[in-house]
Amino acid sequence: MKKLSMMTSVLALALGGCATVADTDMAAAPVAAAPDAQGDDLAQLVDQVQIPYETFTLPNGLTTVVHTDRKAPLVAVSVWYDVGSKHEPAGKTGFAHLFEHLMFNGSENADGDFFEPLQQVGATGFNGTTNADRTNYFETVPTAALDRVLMLESDRMGYLLGAVTQEKLDNQIGVVQNEKRRGDNQPFGLLRYEVVENIFPRGHPYFHSTIGSMDDLTNASLDDVKDWFKDHYGPNNAVLVLAGDIDLATAKEKVTEWFGAIPRGDEVVDPAITVPQLAADKQKIIKDQVSTTRIYRMWPIPGETSADTVPLALAQTTLGGLASSRLDNALVRGQGLAVSVSSWAWTNEDAGVFIVQADLKPGVERAALEAALDQQIAQFIAEGPTADELDRSKTSIVSGLIGGLESVGGFGGKAVTLAEGELYHDNPGHYRTQLESMVDATPASVRAVTQKWLTKPRFSLIVEPGERTEGGEDRGGAVVADTTGEGLNAAPVEFYCNPDFCDPDAMRTTKAQDRSQLPPVGQLTDLDFPDIERATLSNGMEVYFARRDAVPKVTVRMVFDAGYTADDRDELGTQSLMLAAMDEGTDDLDATQLAIVQERLGASINGFANLDETSFQLSSLSTRLAPSLDLFADFVRNPGFRADDLERVRSQQLNRISAEMKNPSSAGQRVLTPLVFGPHPYGIPGSGLGDAAVVEGLTPAELDAAHQRWIRPDNAQVFVVGDTTLAETVSLLEASFGDWKAPATALPAKTYDVDVPAPEARIVLLNRPNSPQSVILGARVLDTRGTDDNTVLIAANEVLGGSFLSRINMNLRETKGWSYGSRSGVTYNRDRLVYAVQAEVQADRTGDSIVELEKEITGFVGDNGVTPAELERTINGNVRELPGQFETSNSVLAGMVNIVKYDRPDDYYETIADKYRALTAEELAKAARENFVYGDIVYVVVGDAEVVEPQLERTGLPYTVQELDQ
């Protein structure tokens, strides 16, 4: 997948991913004519991107933005504070993010974990995030629960300090430090430090990472964090967005009631930030546990508030973001020097970084790739994009944005767009300004901005495979400004505090509302899952359709009964390589032509698989569905499987296999799954990447044979959701797929009638030196199947390890502080299900963590069963979150696929609420006893054997140690 941009605001919704494609010339594709995105056509697309809003500001300075969307009984609540890591002085790094954690730990009138009441009301998409510029908290809730959520958000804004204790602080310091270790432990995990420390000068507010330094976190005192709250969390430093089933009058009434009594604070003074300039080009080479050498080129650029941001985003999209990008054509397909390339922008409010990266193809000299990469960058800077490249970039961005606007909240959606506009630009509608700037951009204007910024000195980072020479433990902190003259130093950060606001007693003002208890949840609206309509094409293909007209898009998924289990044991990796090769073009279209037509249409096509199925999906603008389906049919039915293309994707897949062994979680899963499943078809690495030896030997003829064997109309089902009708869908599918006939050969069959080995509880320790964390993976194969009614089983696991509030996570994360996140789950497949446990813990607590897992599991199936409070939370959360689970077309599509795959009735999701309401503690206890058997769990631990092995004796389990096969 291509990473197009990390730009904030409107473009962040649009810049998703495209598959990397093959090299060829830029000739127009000989398929159904694609609409030209120039002029009025693009303007018409942009006109569809509308988020009507109204605003009001309370006397205390809280600005509220309201957007009405009545498509579902849901309201997105999003609170954004103008405080991030750039506000942190030296010695206090990581405070903004640490405080984000603390604000989930309860307030004076709701003193408990905020995830408890949020889960009780059925909130979806709820979380909090921190970056260099801001901190936000968000949730999407049933309309009837809005008062409760507004009470919670206002309570932590105005009535927090009395609930912040030393115990909570100590615990969250441990959690954040393990979050830091978790990030550092990944391949390329040190990149975040390298970027900021080499692009921004010492003393610059962006010089240190948002996660902060271990020392600063360890030294954070209770007074420090309380002062941080007093200085930054006033209502006049916040933006509240309510988007969804609400109107302005209702919003004014409720916001005034819950937030109006919170006193205003002094204004936060933002640090003075300039865009730095390096004194000269510089380069650094580091080693990391990565599969191949990666080359980075980085330039400082202006931030979100600059008029140059949009043309720079268009430049990075064209250079290395599109599937037909310049870098892909030249370096991956043309010269065959790289296995992947991309360009993207890390953009803060005030400054950012333009980044180009290329992964070296094994066997190629690094110098050759560096020279070719620099040549392509220099050529792009000199020439700029062509008119056609720019038009395709614009169309792809707008099409992606239209799809993103179906969601009212969460990590993206309309609430995010409005909040960022207000916070950064004092204008919730700033997204329109960005779109208009994008429409007006020309090749000349993009070239001019590119030349303005990418001709300045740059930082080059080379990450080579090898043993790390330094970790992240001592990195991430601020450093006082130097006097070397390298770069520009920012003005010191100043903090002011109103004495009234800084006095905790002053915050206990006379309230206009009763905070003695949480407001009741009103009358809830049950889920109304869209009606599933059915049809059969003339060639026998079954069609399942649901209408959703919130946005003018249509999604089509074609599902084949194949998947990774379609590969014989001596052919593992065939399905994955077949899918990768299909991205490289059809009989009539080479890879670049295929990509160009998608970009002109504003469509995207991709193939993917799991253990049971191989699927192909089309996302299309509803007005361009006919030509998009024609292209989709060509993609599915007529793959090219050219020899040159195969060699390219073969190298890429071999690199992904190698990369999988560098990632601790993925490496552990590759070992664990065969251990517990044995000869069963599911006893293969779940990623489906297969065996390197198999991938190295596959031929175009073998891929074509696999395609003909499995990808055929009598083995397919078609699912369609979006802004169209069943009649139009059938007509267009008949035109594009109706003449597709099944071959004369018999339809292949898969069998799951294979015994799994008897469970043998033990630990396999995979040695991964210098790992600050250990990844603990455990699994037990269950007797149940995906087609069984597993409602009770899933509910039981939710209590034990399936949610944030589960016993496993609350123990290892919130009580012990040894982990950033730990969980258990039931993996869903058509045949045998698996009970799985995963915990990423600090290395010195690996053995203790396994002991705690044993205590939680054995206690849960023994005398410490489901409590009334846990049962209530499980029932309420699962019933009330159903409307939020199916807000978007993609979620409806996934629901339809599950209904058909697991042979559920059409009203399954509408009736499951009654199943949850009828749950009893006894039923959950019975399901737990039958399935969560600790003595049957096989563990794989990926960590530093020197640190971990001495701890394993205390687990009481037999163990073996082996080197991680890299």
QUIGIRA-V412804 format. One record per residue. RES is the residue in three letters. PSI is psi in whole degrees, -180 to 180 (* if undefined). D_CENTER is the distance of its C-alpha to the mean C-alpha in whole Angstrom. Layout:
BEGIN
RES/PSI/D_CENTER
RES/PSI/D_CENTER
END
This chain:
BEGIN
MET/143/13
LYS/135/14
LYS/109/12
LEU/-38/14
SER/154/14
MET/26/12
MET/144/15
THR/180/15
SER/-143/17
VAL/-38/17
LEU/-22/16
ALA/-31/13
LEU/-30/12
ALA/-33/14
LEU/86/13
GLY/-129/11
GLY/151/12
CYS/150/15
ALA/144/17
THR/139/19
VAL/-179/23
ALA/166/26
ASP/137/29
THR/-171/32
ASP/-180/34
MET/26/32
ALA/151/35
ALA/147/34
ALA/139/33
PRO/62/36
VAL/-175/34
ALA/137/34
ALA/130/34
ALA/138/31
PRO/143/31
ASP/126/32
ALA/10/29
GLN/161/32
GLY/-128/34
ASP/-32/34
ASP/-47/31
LEU/-40/29
ALA/-39/30
GLN/-39/30
LEU/-47/26
VAL/-35/26
ASP/-24/28
GLN/-10/26
VAL/90/23
GLN/132/25
ILE/84/24
PRO/141/27
TYR/161/27
GLU/154/30
THR/157/30
PHE/158/32
THR/129/33
LEU/161/35
PRO/-27/38
ASN/1/35
GLY/-5/33
LEU/121/30
THR/130/29
THR/134/27
VAL/132/26
VAL/129/26
HIS/129/25
THR/126/26
ASP/107/25
ARG/17/27
LYS/-22/25
ALA/155/24
PRO/62/25
LEU/148/22
VAL/128/22
ALA/127/19
VAL/123/20
SER/119/18
VAL/122/20
TRP/126/20
TYR/139/22
ASP/66/24
VAL/127/23
GLY/-169/21
SER/-17/22
LYS/-18/24
HIS/-3/26
GLU/128/27
PRO/167/30
ALA/138/31
GLY/-10/31
LYS/28/29
THR/147/25
GLY/-1/22
PHE/-41/24
ALA/-44/22
HIS/-40/19
LEU/-40/21
PHE/-31/23
GLU/-43/19
HIS/-45/19
LEU/-32/23
MET/-2/23
PHE/-2/21
ASN/14/24
GLY/155/26
SER/-179/29
GLU/-35/33
ASN/3/33
ALA/67/30
ASP/83/30
GLY/172/28
ASP/128/24
PHE/-19/22
PHE/-23/20
GLU/-60/23
PRO/-31/24
LEU/-43/21
GLN/-35/21
GLN/-35/24
VAL/0/24
GLY/34/21
ALA/144/18
THR/157/15
GLY/40/12
PHE/138/14
ASN/-170/13
GLY/151/14
THR/156/13
THR/138/15
ASN/-164/16
ALA/-24/19
ASP/-27/20
ARG/164/19
THR/137/18
ASN/157/17
TYR/136/17
PHE/153/16
GLU/150/16
THR/126/17
VAL/157/21
PRO/143/24
THR/-38/26
ALA/-14/29
ALA/9/27
LEU/-42/26
ASP/-41/29
ARG/-44/28
VAL/-38/25
LEU/-35/26
MET/-45/29
LEU/-46/26
GLU/-40/24
SER/-31/28
ASP/-38/29
ARG/-17/27
MET/-40/27
GLY/-13/31
TYR/59/32
LEU/-42/30
LEU/-33/32
GLY/-17/35
ALA/-5/32
VAL/114/30
THR/166/32
GLN/-37/33
GLU/-44/31
LYS/-42/28
LEU/-48/28
ASP/-42/29
ASN/-46/26
GLN/-28/23
ILE/-44/24
GLY/-41/24
VAL/-47/21
VAL/-38/19
GLN/-34/21
ASN/-28/20
GLU/-39/16
LYS/-46/18
ARG/-40/19
ARG/-47/16
GLY/-43/15
ASP/-30/18
ASN/-11/18
GLN/156/16
PRO/138/17
PHE/21/17
GLY/-16/17
LEU/1/19
LEU/-40/18
ARG/-35/17
TYR/-42/21
GLU/-40/23
VAL/-56/21
VAL/-35/22
GLU/-20/25
ASN/-22/27
ILE/-42/26
PHE/138/27
PRO/160/30
ARG/137/31
GLY/-15/32
HIS/139/29
PRO/-21/27
TYR/7/24
PHE/-33/25
HIS/157/24
SER/155/20
THR/-32/18
ILE/-24/18
GLY/-174/22
SER/153/25
MET/-44/26
ASP/-45/29
ASP/-40/28
LEU/-45/26
THR/-37/29
ASN/0/32
ALA/126/30
SER/166/33
LEU/-39/33
ASP/-39/35
ASP/-51/32
VAL/-32/29
LYS/-41/32
ASP/-38/33
TRP/-43/29
PHE/-47/29
LYS/-35/32
ASP/-21/32
HIS/-17/28
TYR/30/27
GLY/156/30
PRO/-29/30
ASN/-2/31
ASN/23/28
ALA/157/25
VAL/131/24
LEU/128/24
VAL/130/22
LEU/116/23
ALA/128/22
GLY/-135/23
ASP/67/26
ILE/155/28
ASP/174/31
LEU/-44/32
ALA/-44/35
THR/-41/33
ALA/-44/30
LYS/-44/33
GLU/-48/35
LYS/-41/32
VAL/-41/31
THR/-42/34
GLU/-46/35
TRP/-29/32
PHE/-14/32
GLY/-28/35
ALA/-4/37
ILE/125/35
PRO/151/37
ARG/147/36
GLY/172/35
ASP/155/36
GLU/138/34
VAL/132/31
VAL/113/32
ASP/145/29
PRO/149/30
ALA/122/32
ILE/130/29
THR/158/30
VAL/119/29
PRO/162/30
GLN/126/32
LEU/145/32
ALA/-32/36
ALA/165/36
ASP/143/33
LYS/157/32
GLN/147/31
LYS/140/29
ILE/127/29
ILE/165/27
LYS/148/27
ASP/165/24
GLN/79/23
VAL/163/21
SER/-29/22
THR/164/24
THR/135/25
ARG/135/22
ILE/128/24
TYR/142/23
ARG/129/25
MET/140/24
TRP/139/26
PRO/140/26
ILE/166/25
PRO/169/25
GLY/-167/23
GLU/-32/22
THR/-2/25
SER/145/27
ALA/-16/28
ASP/-8/27
THR/-45/23
VAL/-50/23
PRO/-33/25
LEU/-37/24
ALA/-40/20
LEU/-35/22
ALA/-47/24
GLN/-29/21
THR/-46/20
THR/-42/23
LEU/-48/24
GLY/17/21
GLY/-38/18
LEU/158/19
ALA/-25/20
SER/28/24
SER/160/23
ARG/-45/26
LEU/-40/25
ASP/-48/24
ASN/-42/27
ALA/-46/29
LEU/-32/28
VAL/-49/26
ARG/-50/28
GLY/-64/31
GLN/-14/32
GLY/38/30
LEU/-21/29
ALA/152/26
VAL/-23/23
SER/154/20
VAL/156/20
SER/162/18
SER/144/19
TRP/168/16
ALA/129/17
TRP/105/16
THR/119/18
ASN/-176/19
GLU/-41/21
ASP/-19/24
ALA/163/24
GLY/-166/21
VAL/129/21
PHE/124/21
ILE/131/20
VAL/135/21
GLN/152/20
ALA/133/22
ASP/124/22
LEU/133/26
LYS/131/27
PRO/137/29
GLY/-9/33
VAL/141/32
GLU/136/34
ARG/-38/31
ALA/-35/34
ALA/-44/34
LEU/-41/30
GLU/-44/30
ALA/-44/33
ALA/-39/32
LEU/-47/29
ASP/-36/31
GLN/-42/33
GLN/-42/30
ILE/-45/29
ALA/-40/33
GLN/-41/33
PHE/-41/30
ILE/-40/31
ALA/-40/35
GLU/-32/34
GLY/180/31
PRO/156/30
THR/165/32
ALA/-39/32
ASP/-43/31
GLU/-43/28
LEU/-41/27
ASP/-41/28
ARG/-37/25
SER/-46/22
LYS/-46/23
THR/-42/23
SER/-42/20
ILE/-48/18
VAL/-40/20
SER/-43/19
GLY/-38/16
LEU/-41/16
ILE/-43/19
GLY/-39/16
GLY/-25/14
LEU/-2/17
GLU/-25/17
SER/135/15
VAL/-24/17
GLY/-143/15
GLY/-152/11
PHE/-20/9
GLY/-147/10
GLY/-173/14
LYS/-36/17
ALA/-40/18
VAL/-45/15
THR/-44/17
LEU/-41/21
ALA/-44/20
GLU/-39/19
GLY/-44/22
GLU/-43/24
LEU/-43/23
TYR/-23/23
HIS/2/26
ASP/33/28
ASN/103/27
PRO/-26/25
GLY/19/25
HIS/-23/25
TYR/-32/22
ARG/-38/25
THR/-42/27
GLN/-42/24
LEU/-42/24
GLU/-38/28
SER/-39/28
MET/-45/26
VAL/-40/28
ASP/-14/31
ALA/140/30
THR/163/32
PRO/-38/32
ALA/-42/34
SER/-38/33
VAL/-41/29
ARG/-41/32
ALA/-43/33
VAL/-38/30
THR/-45/29
GLN/-31/33
LYS/-38/33
TRP/-33/30
LEU/4/29
THR/-2/33
LYS/168/33
PRO/150/33
ARG/166/29
PHE/128/28
SER/126/27
LEU/131/25
ILE/124/26
VAL/113/24
GLU/150/26
PRO/139/26
GLY/-177/28
GLU/131/28
ARG/140/27
THR/-12/30
GLU/151/28
GLY/-160/25
GLY/0/23
GLU/-38/25
ASP/18/28
ARG/163/25
GLY/-9/23
GLY/169/26
ALA/153/28
VAL/139/31
VAL/154/34
ALA/143/35
ASP/180/37
THR/27/40
THR/-14/40
GLY/0/39
GLU/107/36
GLY/-180/34
LEU/136/34
ASN/139/34
ALA/157/33
ALA/152/35
PRO/150/35
VAL/132/33
GLU/145/35
PHE/136/34
TYR/151/37
CYS/121/37
ASN/124/39
PRO/-35/42
ASP/-43/41
PHE/-30/38
CYS/-12/38
ASP/115/40
PRO/-34/38
ASP/-30/41
ALA/-18/41
MET/-16/37
ARG/64/39
THR/169/41
THR/128/42
LYS/144/40
ALA/0/40
GLN/163/38
ASP/117/38
ARG/13/36
SER/-20/37
GLN/158/35
LEU/140/32
PRO/148/33
PRO/156/33
VAL/129/31
GLY/-164/32
GLN/119/33
LEU/148/30
THR/124/29
ASP/161/28
LEU/134/26
ASP/88/27
PHE/137/25
PRO/145/26
ASP/136/29
ILE/116/29
GLU/151/31
ARG/152/33
ALA/165/34
THR/127/36
LEU/166/36
SER/-23/39
ASN/8/38
GLY/-4/37
MET/131/33
GLU/137/32
VAL/131/30
TYR/128/28
PHE/141/27
ALA/133/26
ARG/131/26
ARG/117/24
ASP/22/25
ALA/-34/23
VAL/154/22
PRO/63/24
LYS/158/22
VAL/136/22
THR/131/20
VAL/128/22
ARG/127/21
MET/120/24
VAL/129/24
PHE/139/26
ASP/82/27
ALA/-97/27
GLY/-175/23
TYR/-23/24
THR/-4/27
ALA/-18/28
ASP/131/29
ASP/161/32
ARG/-26/32
ASP/13/34
GLU/22/31
LEU/128/28
GLY/-7/25
THR/-49/27
GLN/-43/25
SER/-45/22
LEU/-36/24
MET/-46/26
LEU/-42/22
ALA/-41/22
ALA/-30/25
MET/-28/25
ASP/-16/23
GLU/8/26
GLY/172/28
THR/-175/30
ASP/-37/34
ASP/-13/35
LEU/129/32
ASP/-180/30
ALA/-43/27
THR/-40/27
GLN/-43/29
LEU/-44/26
ALA/-42/24
ILE/-42/26
VAL/-41/27
GLN/-44/23
GLU/-39/23
ARG/-35/26
LEU/-18/25
GLY/28/22
ALA/163/21
SER/139/18
ILE/134/19
ASN/156/18
GLY/148/19
PHE/168/17
ALA/162/19
ASN/-165/19
LEU/-34/22
ASP/-31/23
GLU/155/23
THR/130/22
SER/154/21
PHE/138/21
GLN/140/19
LEU/131/20
SER/124/19
SER/147/22
LEU/139/23
SER/-30/26
THR/-11/29
ARG/27/28
LEU/-40/27
ALA/-56/31
PRO/-29/30
SER/-40/27
LEU/-35/28
ASP/-43/30
LEU/-41/28
PHE/-43/26
ALA/-41/29
ASP/-41/30
PHE/-47/27
VAL/-41/27
ARG/-29/31
ASN/57/32
PRO/146/30
GLY/-41/32
PHE/52/31
ARG/148/33
ALA/-44/34
ASP/-41/33
ASP/-40/29
LEU/-41/29
GLU/-36/30
ARG/-50/27
VAL/-26/25
ARG/-46/27
SER/-39/26
GLN/-42/22
GLN/-38/22
LEU/-37/24
ASN/-38/22
ARG/-38/19
ILE/-45/21
SER/-42/23
ALA/-35/19
GLU/-35/18
MET/-12/21
LYS/-20/20
ASN/123/17
PRO/-41/19
SER/-46/17
SER/-41/17
ALA/-41/20
GLY/-40/21
GLN/-36/20
ARG/-31/22
VAL/-40/25
LEU/-46/25
THR/-48/24
PRO/-30/28
LEU/-42/29
VAL/-26/29
PHE/-23/29
GLY/-129/32
PRO/-5/33
HIS/148/31
PRO/-27/29
TYR/-1/26
GLY/47/27
ILE/159/25
PRO/127/22
GLY/-19/19
SER/-21/17
GLY/2/21
LEU/-24/21
GLY/-163/24
ASP/135/27
ALA/-40/28
ALA/-37/32
VAL/-48/31
VAL/-39/29
GLU/-27/31
GLY/-7/34
LEU/142/32
THR/163/34
PRO/-38/34
ALA/-38/36
GLU/-37/34
LEU/-40/31
ASP/-38/33
ALA/-40/35
ALA/-39/32
HIS/-48/31
GLN/-32/34
ARG/-39/34
TRP/-34/31
ILE/87/30
ARG/152/32
PRO/-29/33
ASP/5/35
ASN/17/31
ALA/152/29
GLN/144/28
VAL/128/26
PHE/131/24
VAL/130/24
VAL/134/22
GLY/-163/23
ASP/72/26
THR/-167/29
THR/163/31
LEU/-40/32
ALA/-46/35
GLU/-40/33
THR/-48/31
VAL/-42/34
SER/-45/36
LEU/-37/33
LEU/-36/32
GLU/-40/36
ALA/-32/36
SER/-28/33
PHE/-10/33
GLY/-30/37
ASP/8/39
TRP/113/36
LYS/146/39
ALA/145/38
PRO/166/40
ALA/-21/43
THR/154/42
ALA/148/41
LEU/128/37
PRO/152/36
ALA/143/35
LYS/146/33
THR/137/34
TYR/9/32
ASP/64/36
VAL/133/35
ASP/147/36
VAL/154/34
PRO/152/35
ALA/136/36
PRO/142/34
GLU/95/35
ALA/127/33
ARG/175/33
ILE/130/31
VAL/115/30
LEU/119/29
LEU/119/27
ASN/118/29
ARG/91/26
PRO/154/28
ASN/33/27
SER/117/24
PRO/-18/24
GLN/157/22
SER/143/22
VAL/118/20
ILE/121/22
LEU/132/21
GLY/151/24
ALA/150/25
ARG/127/27
VAL/133/28
LEU/163/29
ASP/-12/32
THR/158/30
ARG/165/29
GLY/-28/26
THR/-8/28
ASP/162/30
ASP/104/29
ASN/23/27
THR/-46/27
VAL/-42/28
LEU/-46/27
ILE/-40/23
ALA/-41/25
ALA/-43/26
ASN/-32/23
GLU/-39/22
VAL/-44/24
LEU/-48/25
GLY/10/21
GLY/7/19
SER/171/18
PHE/-38/17
LEU/6/21
SER/161/22
ARG/-42/25
ILE/-47/23
ASN/-43/20
MET/-32/23
ASN/-61/25
LEU/-29/24
ARG/-60/21
GLU/-33/23
THR/-54/27
LYS/-32/27
GLY/25/24
TRP/-11/24
SER/150/20
TYR/-29/17
GLY/134/16
SER/147/18
ARG/166/18
SER/159/20
GLY/166/19
VAL/111/21
THR/132/19
TYR/126/20
ASN/174/22
ARG/-36/25
ASP/-126/28
ARG/136/28
LEU/165/25
VAL/135/24
TYR/122/24
ALA/146/21
VAL/139/21
GLN/131/19
ALA/128/19
GLU/111/18
VAL/156/22
GLN/143/24
ALA/-38/26
ASP/0/29
ARG/20/28
THR/-54/27
GLY/-43/30
ASP/-37/30
SER/-39/27
ILE/-38/28
VAL/-41/31
GLU/-37/29
LEU/-42/27
GLU/-45/31
LYS/-44/32
GLU/-44/29
ILE/-48/29
THR/-35/33
GLY/-40/34
PHE/-37/32
VAL/-3/34
GLY/-119/37
ASP/-8/38
ASN/61/35
GLY/-167/34
VAL/129/32
THR/161/33
PRO/-39/34
ALA/-41/31
GLU/-39/28
LEU/-44/30
GLU/-46/30
ARG/-43/26
THR/-44/25
ILE/-53/27
ASN/-45/26
GLY/-47/23
ASN/-33/22
VAL/-46/25
ARG/-21/24
GLU/-6/20
LEU/-47/21
PRO/-37/21
GLY/-29/18
GLN/-27/16
PHE/41/18
GLU/-34/18
THR/163/16
SER/-39/18
ASN/-38/15
SER/-36/15
VAL/-42/19
LEU/-47/19
ALA/-39/17
GLY/-41/20
MET/-44/22
VAL/-43/22
ASN/-39/22
ILE/-44/25
VAL/-45/27
LYS/-42/25
TYR/14/26
ASP/49/29
ARG/158/29
PRO/156/31
ASP/-31/29
ASP/22/30
TYR/-49/28
TYR/-20/25
GLU/-28/28
THR/-14/30
ILE/-24/27
ALA/-42/28
ASP/-33/31
LYS/-40/31
TYR/-41/29
ARG/-27/31
ALA/-2/34
LEU/146/32
THR/158/35
ALA/-34/34
GLU/-41/37
GLU/-43/34
LEU/-39/31
ALA/-40/34
LYS/-46/35
ALA/-39/32
ALA/-45/31
ARG/-36/34
GLU/-22/34
ASN/-32/30
PHE/71/29
VAL/105/32
TYR/-38/31
GLY/-6/34
ASP/2/33
ILE/130/29
VAL/129/29
TYR/142/27
VAL/127/25
VAL/127/25
VAL/113/24
GLY/-176/25
ASP/109/28
ALA/-34/31
GLU/-35/33
VAL/-40/32
VAL/-41/31
GLU/-42/34
PRO/-18/36
GLN/-17/34
LEU/-22/34
GLU/-36/37
ARG/-13/37
THR/-22/34
GLY/4/37
LEU/144/36
PRO/149/37
TYR/156/35
THR/156/35
VAL/132/33
GLN/156/32
GLU/144/31
LEU/123/27
ASP/103/28
GLN/*/27
END
